[in-house]
Amino acid sequence: MEKFKRLKNEGNDFVKMGEYEEAAKKYSECMKLNTEECTVYTNRALCYLKLYKYEEAKQDCDHVLQIEDSNIKALYRRALAYKGLQVRKKNVAGI
C-alpha cells in the first residue's frame, strides 16, 4: 500500500508539472498493485486526454464506470474522450 501511495503521489506531481507521459506511467504502475482504485484510472484518463489519446482515456473511464457507475470524473472525462474522438473522425473524413 505504501508503494501504491508513493507512485500515485509521483504521478500527481508529474501532472502538476505538465509531464503527462511520465504521470501516466506512474499511474499504470499503481494499477499493477491495485486494479480497483478508481482515482488512478481517472487520473490516467486525464493524462491521456492531454496527450490526445482519446481511445485510451475512454477505456480507463469505462473501467471506472464498471466499478462506480456514477463517478463524476469518469463520466466527464469519458465525454471529453468521445468529443476528441468525434473531432478526430471529422478531421480524417475531411482529408
Secondary structure, 3 states (H helix, E strand, C coil): CHHHHHHHHHHHHHHHCCCHHHHHHHHHHHHHHCCCCHHHHHHHHHHHHHCCCHHHHHHHHHHHHHHCCCCHHHHHHHHHHHHHHHHHHHHHHCC
